[in-house]
Amino acid sequence: MQNRVRDNPDRSRYEVWAGDELAGFGVYRLRDDRITFVHTEIEPAYEGQGLGSVLARHALDATRERGLAVLPVCPFFAGYIRRHPEYADLVPAPRRADYGLDP
């Protein structure tokens, strides 16, 4: 089964799909030059399969390509960035401590 992630701007969320099934999503708010990730959900049938990480990685890579700053209000996204410090530069330096990231 192939996993894919897509931006669904009409619903303000990135979606992760497992084949033809919606497996989860990450809700965001887009404002000016920043994106705030506010909530992530993975369907119970797909928990523990790494799809949350697939979703976060794709969303953060797309955010980097767009040149947006990230505010990871969602605990899952904040935790993902803590575990993958290569994304910490997306969070504005003065806000990193707010999310448990090294200043």
Backbone as a ProteinNet text record, in pm:
[ID]
protein_1_A
[PRIMARY]
MQNRVRDNPDRSRYEVWAGDELAGFGVYRLRDDRITFVHTEIEPAYEGQGLGSVLARHALDATRERGLAVLPVCPFFAGYIRRHPEYADLVPAPRRADYGLDP
[TERTIARY]
85.1	0	89.6	62.3	142.4	82.3	169.7	128	159.5	71	96.6	41.3	100.6	58	21.3	-87.4	-126.8	-178.6	-157.8	-212.7	-357.1	-446.8	-586.7	-618.1	-582.3	-599.5	-744.6	-839.8	-980.1	-1019.2	-950.1	-977.9	-865.8	-767.8	-653	-584.8	-548.3	-480.4	-399.8	-295.8	-223	-285.1	-303.3	-365.3	-266.9	-265.8	-186.4	-285	-257.9	-344.5	-269	-335.3	-282.6	-365.7	-309.2	-387.2	-498.9	-623	-739.2	-806.6	-744.4	-804	-735.2	-815.3	-760.2	-715.3	-584.7	-529.3	-509.4	-504	-484.6	-464	-449.3	-432.7	-367.9	-308.9	-252.7	-314.6	-386	-456.7	-360.7	-372.6	-287.3	-367.5	-305.8	-356.2	-245.2	-279.4	-182.9	-209.3	-104.2	-119.2	10.3	-0.9	114	228.1	339.7	458	482.3	375.9	393.3	275.8	307.4	206.4	210.4	94.8	83.8	15.4	87.3	28	-41.4	-172.8	-252.3	-303.4	-312.4	-370.6	-335.7	-305.5	-278.6	-361.5	-418.2	-493.4	-454.8	-435.1	-416.7	-530.5	-596.6	-706.5	-654.4	-734.4	-688.9	-635.7	-695.2	-650.7	-509	-459.6	-328.3	-225.5	-264.1	-170.3	-54.9	60.1	177.4	246.3	206.7	265.5	358.5	383.1	473.4	412.2	280.7	218	216.4	214.3	223.6	356.9	462.6	595.1	603.9	544	540	468.6	357.9	279.7	361.1	421.9	498.2	615.7	690.8	807	764.9	660.5	615.2	567.8	488.5	435.6	548.8	647.2	759.2	847.5	868.2	944.9	872.4	740.8	662.6	666	662.5	669.3	803.6	910.6	1044.4	1048.3	994.5	993.4	917.3	814.6	733.8	795.1	899.3	965.5	887.3	806.2	724.4	791.8	764.9	805	700.8	741.7	653.8	635.1	510.4	479.4	413.9	485.1	431.6	350.4	234	145.9	101.1	81.2	43.2	157.5	129.6	236.1	305.5	233.2	297.7	402.7	368.1	464.1	581.5	555.5	665.1	758.9	702.4	784.2	862.6	800.4	870.1	991.5	973.8	1085	1193.7	1156	1257.2	1338.6	1273.2	1342.8	1418.9	1385.2	1448.2	1494.2	1604.8	1647.7	1680.3	1688	1710.6	1593.4	1480.7	1365.8	1353.8	1437.4	1426.7	1442.9	1520.6	1540.7	1412.4	1311.5	1183.4	1107.4	1136.2	1070.6	1151.8	1087.5	1162.1	1240.6	1366.1	1455.8	1394.6	1328.5	1272.5	1159.2	1102.2	988.5	1028.3	1150.2	1191	1173.7	1208.9	1196.1	1049.6	956.6	813.2	772.2	847.8	812.7	916.3	1000.1	1099.1	1214.4	1238.9	1348.1	1467.2	1586.2	1705.4	1703.9	1733.7	1735.9	1851.5
-117.7	0	123.9	215.1	336.4	447.6	516.7	632.5	758.3	856.4	984.9	1095.3	1212.1	1328.7	1437.7	1506.8	1617.5	1732.1	1851.1	1970.4	1984.1	2007.6	2034	2174.4	2278.2	2415.1	2453	2389.7	2419.6	2381.8	2282.5	2239.1	2279.3	2354.2	2400.7	2285.7	2184.1	2071.1	1992.8	1929.4	1829.7	1695.2	1612.9	1481.6	1372.1	1265.1	1147.7	1037.4	976.9	872.7	740.5	635	498.7	433.2	426.1	379.8	478.7	430.4	516.7	562.7	533.6	565.2	686.2	781.6	892.5	838.1	843.3	786	890.1	1016.9	1120.6	1255.2	1356.1	1492.2	1580.3	1689.4	1792.6	1925.8	1986.2	2111.6	2228.9	2326.3	2444.2	2572.2	2681.3	2816.1	2887.4	2941.9	3012.4	3161.3	3234.3	3379.2	3446.3	3533.6	3607.4	3512.3	3523.9	3444.6	3331.5	3286	3177	3079.7	2958.3	2853.2	2802.5	2791.4	2741.6	2606.2	2503.3	2369.6	2357.4	2331.3	2337.2	2202.4	2102.9	1975.7	1866.2	1748.3	1632.4	1515.3	1442.1	1320	1209.2	1091.4	970.8	876.4	821.5	728.3	609	559.2	448.7	328.1	296.1	179.9	197.8	323.2	351	397.1	400.5	441.2	342	393.8	308.3	265.1	321.5	283.4	391.2	495.5	601	702.7	698.1	790.3	934.3	952.8	1087.8	1151.2	1072.4	1123.1	1151.1	1065.1	1088.4	1220.9	1242	1364.2	1486.5	1482.4	1597.4	1628.8	1526.7	1549.2	1615.9	1564.3	1622.1	1766.2	1789.2	1924.2	2022.6	1982	2071.7	2094.6	1991.7	2010.3	2106.6	2092	2181.4	2323.9	2336.8	2468.1	2534.7	2456.9	2510.2	2558	2479.1	2516.4	2646.5	2669.3	2791	2911.1	2888.5	2997.5	3050.4	2963.3	3005	2971.6	3053	3021.4	2926.2	2848.9	2749.4	2781.4	2775	2776.8	2641.7	2551.7	2417.9	2411.8	2474.3	2472.8	2329.7	2251.2	2110.5	2034.9	1965.9	1891.7	1788.4	1727.7	1628.8	1695.3	1808	1877.4	1930.2	1984	2032.7	1917.7	1803.2	1686.2	1635.8	1638.8	1593.4	1682.6	1812.9	1905.2	1885.6	1859.8	1831.3	1707.6	1605.6	1481.9	1494.3	1595.2	1616.8	1763.7	1794.2	1934.1	2001.6	1924.6	1987.6	2077	2066.9	2152.8	2270.7	2275.7	2380.4	2520.3	2533	2664.8	2722.5	2639.1	2689.4	2769.6	2741.3	2811.5	2938.2	3055.1	3177.8	3166	3207	3192.1	3242.8	3360.2	3408	3320.7	3232.9	3148.7	3005.2	2965.6	2825.4	2775.5	2855	2811.3	2784.9	2853.3	2831.4	2688.7	2619.8	2485.3	2382	2420.8	2326.9	2300.7	2394	2380.6	2461.6	2416	2489.1	2627.4	2729.3	2865.9	2888.2
0	0	0	-88.8	-100.6	-16.7	58.7	137.4	58.8	71.2	8.4	97.5	85.3	162.1	63.1	92	6	91.5	40.2	103.5	57.3	150.1	117.9	170	93.1	142.4	170.2	103.6	130.8	273.6	329.2	466.7	562.3	511.7	591.8	663.3	583.9	645.5	542.7	594.2	516.9	550.9	450.3	469.8	431.2	509.6	475.2	438.3	323.7	270	265.3	303.7	291.4	182	63.9	-50.3	-76.7	-76.9	-100.4	28	142.2	272.1	335	383.2	459.3	593.9	620	742.7	852	814.9	915.9	851.2	937.7	887.6	993.4	946.5	1032.2	993.8	1086.7	1062.1	1081.4	994.4	1005.5	986.5	1030.8	1002.3	926.9	813.9	730	742.2	776.1	790.3	747.8	651.3	600.2	564.7	634.5	601.8	701	768.5	864.1	859.1	900.9	912.2	1055.4	1115	1252	1245.8	1288.6	1295.1	1429.8	1427.4	1550	1599.1	1510.9	1554.3	1453.6	1504.7	1419.4	1467.8	1374.1	1406.1	1309.5	1363.1	1283.1	1320.8	1220.7	1246.3	1326.8	1422.2	1507.3	1429.1	1317.4	1238.7	1183.7	1180.8	1122.9	1226	1353.4	1456.7	1465.9	1502.2	1521.3	1392.8	1279.5	1150.7	1095.2	1173.6	1130.1	1036.4	1018.7	923.4	973.9	1105.1	1160	1123.1	1130.4	1092.8	943	862.7	717.7	690.3	757.5	742.1	782.5	901.1	950.7	859.2	819.4	732.8	602.2	539.9	413.5	433.8	536.6	561.5	588.8	667.1	697.4	575.3	494.6	370.7	277.1	264.7	179	233	364.3	427.5	397.6	407.4	375.6	229.6	139.2	-3.1	-27.1	52.9	38.2	109.5	188.4	259.1	377.3	438	551.2	683.7	784.7	921.4	980	1079.5	1141.9	1290.4	1334.7	1477.2	1507.4	1576.4	1602.4	1732.6	1731.6	1847.9	1878.8	1775.2	1790.8	1859.2	1969.7	2039.2	1951.2	1857.7	1771.1	1683.2	1621.5	1535.8	1617.4	1735.5	1819.8	1855.7	1891.3	1924.5	1805.5	1689.3	1568.9	1542.6	1556.2	1533	1638.4	1762.9	1866.4	1829.8	1775.8	1738.4	1606.3	1527.6	1396.9	1390.1	1456.1	1467.8	1335.1	1227	1096.4	1055.7	1126.8	1098.4	1195.7	1297.7	1399.9	1341.4	1233.8	1174.4	1114	1093.6	1042.5	1147.5	1274.3	1384.6	1413.1	1415.4	1442.9	1574.3	1570.4	1686.1	1817	1818.3	1945.4	1999.4	1916.2	1957.4	1988	1960.6	1976.1	2118	2215.8	2355.8	2392	2327.4	2353.2	2324.6	2237	2192.8	2235.5	2332.1	2383.5	2288.4	2198.9	2103.7	2152.8	2120.6	2161.3	2099.1	2182.2	2128.1	2032.2
[MASK]
+++++++++++++++++++++++++++++++++++++++++++++++++++++++++++++++++++++++++++++++++++++++++++++++++++++++

